[in-house]
Amino acid sequence: MLTSSVRRGDNMFGSGILDVAIGVIFVYLFISLICSVIMEWVSKRLEKRAKKLEQGIRSLLSDPNGTGITGIFYNHPLIKGLSQDGKKPSYISSRIFAMVLMDIVAPSESPTGPKTFDELRSCVRTISSQDLQKTVFALLDHAEKSMKKTRDNIEKWFDEGMDRVSGWYKRESQRIIFACALAVALVLNADTISMTKILFRDPVMRAGLVAAAQEIAKQPANNPSGEAQKKIMLIHEEMDPLQFPIGWTWKSLHLFNSFWQILSKALGLFLTGLAVSLGAPFWFEVLNKFMNLRSEGAKPEKPKMVLRKR
């Protein structure tokens, strides 16, 4: 009897820890969704994707100031057709890039059809930038005098360049996301240490968050801006009846009576910001894994054979 009671206690304790983890992850997901909506709004307002794309194209075309061939590139009708309200496009396909570059280097003015490979190679010598000229010649040298392979080579060159641009954008965005996550965590007073303590002490709150997490886990994982806003409202509706202590109150402000309390609060907010910066898709996936783990439950231990002395 004693052994079975201890085992039940261990299972309850393990389940409690799992529920606390699910509750904290659920809050991380909530804040991550808020940050994703803010980031999407900031990105559109500042046209960050379009600027990074232009920066990458300047690098490819050996025109760091954008005063040479880059201006001709963006004034091409195929690129203008991608623009909206006079703003530069935030996305250009590799095929469009290759077609525009080839047309700039060797414009087809003949009604009989496009220029031949040899005519294209001859036109490359007129490019003012020596670096770009060498680059295009290198792409032509590996095209086996085929216009199709020339275009394919330019497309691959563009794709590799855009991979670097994506890296620049991702690193810069990660810093901004972390700053945004810290700011939102501070505004909401959502520090990991306090949340964990509350969930350990309050089984009703813990059970309520787990139930809410179950409902959210059923939602699709895709996270466009409109869907993210819907999930934020849905999570808020699930959390509101629970009165989960997010936000600042006079009681929470009075906790700063010692250096250690201030340090604990700062550390808790930092941990929340660091976790939230991983993004909503990450925490949605983690939440689903924890919910699946909880639904499986603890596997029963196999009975051990005990040898008794006769």
C-alpha positions in Angstrom: 0.0 0.0 0.0 2.8 2.4 0.9 4.6 1.7 -2.3 1.5 2.3 -4.5 0.8 5.5 -2.6 4.3 6.8 -3.2 4.0 5.9 -6.9 0.7 7.8 -7.2 2.3 10.8 -5.5 5.2 10.6 -7.9 2.8 10.5 -10.9 0.8 13.4 -9.5 4.0 15.4 -8.9 5.3 14.6 -12.4 1.9 15.5 -14.0 2.0 18.8 -12.0 5.4 19.7 -13.4 4.2 18.9 -16.9 1.1 21.1 -16.4 3.2 24.0 -15.2 5.4 23.7 -18.2 2.3 23.7 -20.5 1.0 26.8 -18.7 4.3 28.7 -19.2 4.6 27.6 -22.8 1.0 28.7 -23.4 1.9 32.2 -22.1 5.0 32.2 -24.3 2.9 31.4 -27.3 0.5 34.3 -26.4 3.3 36.8 -26.2 5.0 35.5 -29.3 1.8 36.0 -31.3 1.6 39.6 -30.1 5.2 40.2 -31.1 4.7 38.6 -34.5 1.8 41.0 -35.2 3.9 44.0 -34.0 6.9 42.9 -36.1 4.7 42.5 -39.2 3.3 46.0 -38.7 6.8 47.5 -38.2 8.2 45.6 -41.2 5.5 47.0 -43.5 5.8 50.5 -42.2 9.6 50.6 -42.6 9.6 48.6 -45.8 12.4 46.5 -44.4 12.0 43.5 -46.8 12.1 45.8 -49.8 15.1 47.7 -48.5 17.0 44.4 -47.8 16.1 43.1 -51.3 17.5 46.3 -52.9 20.6 46.0 -50.8 21.1 42.5 -52.0 20.5 43.5 -55.7 23.0 46.3 -55.3 25.6 43.9 -54.0 24.9 41.4 -56.9 25.1 44.2 -59.5 28.3 45.7 -58.0 26.5 49.0 -57.5 26.8 49.7 -53.7 25.4 53.3 -54.0 22.5 52.3 -56.3 23.4 55.1 -58.8 24.3 52.9 -61.7 22.7 49.8 -63.1 20.5 49.3 -60.1 18.4 52.4 -61.1 18.0 51.0 -64.6 17.0 47.6 -63.1 14.3 49.1 -60.9 13.0 51.3 -63.8 12.5 48.2 -66.0 8.8 47.6 -66.8 8.9 44.1 -65.5 10.1 45.4 -62.1 7.8 48.4 -62.1 4.9 46.0 -62.6 5.8 44.4 -59.2 5.6 47.7 -57.4 2.6 49.1 -55.5 1.9 52.8 -54.9 5.3 53.7 -56.2 7.1 51.6 -53.6 9.8 49.1 -54.6 8.8 45.4 -54.5 9.7 43.3 -51.5 10.0 40.2 -53.6 11.4 39.5 -57.1 11.6 36.0 -58.5 14.9 34.6 -59.8 13.3 34.2 -63.3 12.2 37.9 -63.4 15.7 39.0 -62.2 17.4 36.9 -65.0 15.1 38.2 -67.7 15.5 41.8 -66.7 19.3 41.6 -66.4 19.7 40.0 -69.8 17.4 42.6 -71.3 19.4 45.4 -69.7 22.7 44.0 -70.9 21.5 43.0 -74.4 18.1 44.7 -75.2 16.3 43.0 -78.0 15.3 45.7 -80.4 14.9 43.4 -83.4 11.5 42.2 -84.5 13.0 38.9 -85.6 13.5 37.7 -82.0 15.9 37.9 -79.0 19.6 38.2 -79.3 21.9 35.2 -79.7 24.4 33.9 -77.2 27.3 35.5 -79.1 25.5 38.8 -79.3 24.8 38.7 -75.6 28.5 38.0 -74.9 29.5 40.9 -77.1 27.1 43.2 -75.2 28.6 42.2 -71.8 31.7 44.1 -72.8 29.8 47.3 -72.6 29.0 46.9 -68.9 30.7 49.8 -67.1 31.3 47.9 -63.9 34.3 45.7 -64.2 33.2 43.4 -61.3 29.8 42.8 -62.8 31.3 42.3 -66.2 33.6 39.6 -64.9 30.7 38.0 -63.0 28.5 37.8 -66.1 31.3 36.5 -68.2 31.9 33.7 -65.6 28.2 32.8 -65.8 28.4 32.7 -69.6 31.5 30.6 -69.7 29.6 27.8 -67.9 26.5 28.1 -70.1 27.9 26.0 -73.1 26.7 28.7 -75.5 23.0 28.1 -74.4 20.7 31.0 -73.7 18.6 28.7 -71.5 21.6 27.7 -69.4 22.7 31.3 -69.2 19.4 32.2 -67.7 19.5 29.2 -65.4 23.0 30.3 -64.2 21.8 33.8 -63.6 18.8 32.5 -61.6 21.0 30.3 -59.4 23.4 33.2 -58.8 20.4 35.4 -57.8 19.0 32.6 -55.5 22.4 32.2 -53.7 22.6 36.0 -53.3 19.1 36.1 -51.9 20.1 33.4 -49.4 22.7 35.9 -48.0 20.0 38.6 -48.0 17.7 36.3 -46.0 20.5 35.8 -43.5 21.0 39.5 -43.1 17.3 40.1 -42.7 16.9 37.2 -40.2 19.8 38.4 -38.0 18.6 41.9 -37.9 15.0 40.8 -37.4 16.1 38.5 -34.5 17.6 41.5 -32.7 14.4 43.5 -33.2 12.2 40.6 -32.1 14.2 40.1 -28.9 13.9 43.8 -28.1 10.1 43.6 -28.9 9.8 40.5 -26.8 11.5 42.2 -23.8 9.3 45.3 -24.2 6.0 43.2 -24.4 7.1 41.1 -21.4 7.9 44.2 -19.4 4.5 45.8 -20.3 2.6 42.7 -19.4 4.8 42.0 -16.4 5.2 38.4 -17.7 8.3 37.1 -16.0 9.0 33.4 -16.1 10.0 33.0 -12.5 6.8 34.6 -11.1 4.6 32.7 -13.6 6.2 29.4 -12.6 5.7 30.0 -8.9 2.0 31.0 -9.4 1.3 27.9 -11.4 3.0 25.6 -8.9 0.9 27.1 -6.0 -2.4 27.3 -7.8 -3.7 24.0 -9.2 -7.0 25.6 -10.3 -5.2 28.2 -12.4 -2.9 25.5 -13.7 -5.8 23.3 -14.8 -7.5 26.2 -16.5 -4.4 27.1 -18.5 -4.0 23.5 -19.6 -7.6 23.3 -20.7 -7.2 26.6 -22.6 -4.0 25.2 -24.2 -5.8 22.1 -25.4 -8.3 24.3 -27.3 -5.5 26.4 -28.9 -3.4 23.3 -29.8 -6.3 22.2 -32.0 -5.9 25.4 -34.2 -3.9 25.2 -37.5 -0.2 26.0 -37.1 0.0 28.6 -40.0 0.6 32.0 -38.7 -0.2 34.9 -41.1 -0.9 38.3 -39.6 -4.7 37.9 -39.7 -4.6 34.4 -38.2 -2.2 35.6 -35.5 -4.6 38.3 -34.4 -7.5 35.8 -34.2 -5.4 33.5 -32.1 -4.5 36.4 -29.8 -8.2 37.2 -29.3 -9.0 33.5 -28.8 -6.2 33.0 -26.2 -7.3 36.2 -24.4 -10.9 34.9 -24.2 -9.6 31.6 -22.8 -7.3 33.3 -20.2 -9.6 36.2 -19.2 -12.0 34.1 -16.9 -8.9 32.6 -15.2 -7.7 36.0 -14.2 -4.2 35.0 -14.8 -2.0 37.6 -13.2 -0.5 39.3 -16.3 0.0 43.1 -16.0 1.1 45.5 -13.4 -0.8 46.2 -10.1 0.0 48.2 -7.0 0.6 44.8 -5.3 3.2 43.8 -7.9 4.9 47.2 -7.7 5.3 46.8 -3.9 7.3 43.6 -4.4 10.4 45.7 -5.2 11.5 46.0 -1.6 14.9 44.4 -1.9 17.8 44.0 -4.4 17.0 40.3 -4.8 13.4 40.9 -5.7 14.5 43.4 -8.3 17.1 40.9 -9.6 14.5 38.1 -9.7 12.1 40.3 -11.7 14.8 41.4 -14.1 15.9 37.8 -14.7 12.4 36.5 -15.1 11.6 39.2 -17.7 14.9 38.5 -19.5 14.0 34.7 -19.6 10.6 35.5 -21.0 12.0 37.8 -23.7 14.7 35.3 -24.7 12.0 32.5 -24.9 9.5 34.6 -26.8 12.2 35.6 -29.4 12.1 32.0 -30.6 8.8 32.8 -32.3 5.2 31.7 -32.3 5.6 28.8 -34.7 8.3 27.3 -32.4 6.1 27.5 -29.3 3.1 26.3 -31.1 5.0 23.2 -32.0 6.4 22.7 -28.5 2.9 23.2 -27.0 1.6 20.4 -29.3 4.4 18.1 -28.3 3.8 18.7 -24.6 0.0 18.2 -25.0 0.7 14.9 -26.8 3.0 13.8 -24.0 0.4 14.7 -21.4 -2.4 12.8 -23.3 -0.2 9.7 -23.4 0.3 9.7 -19.6 2.8 7.9 -17.6 3.5 4.4 -18.7 3.0 1.8 -16.0 6.1 0.2 -14.6 6.8 -3.4 -15.2 6.6 -5.5 -12.0 9.9 -6.5 -10.7 10.6 -10.1 -9.7 11.7 -10.4 -6.1 13.7 -13.4 -4.9 12.8 -14.5 -1.4 15.0 -16.5 0.8 13.7 -19.9 1.9 
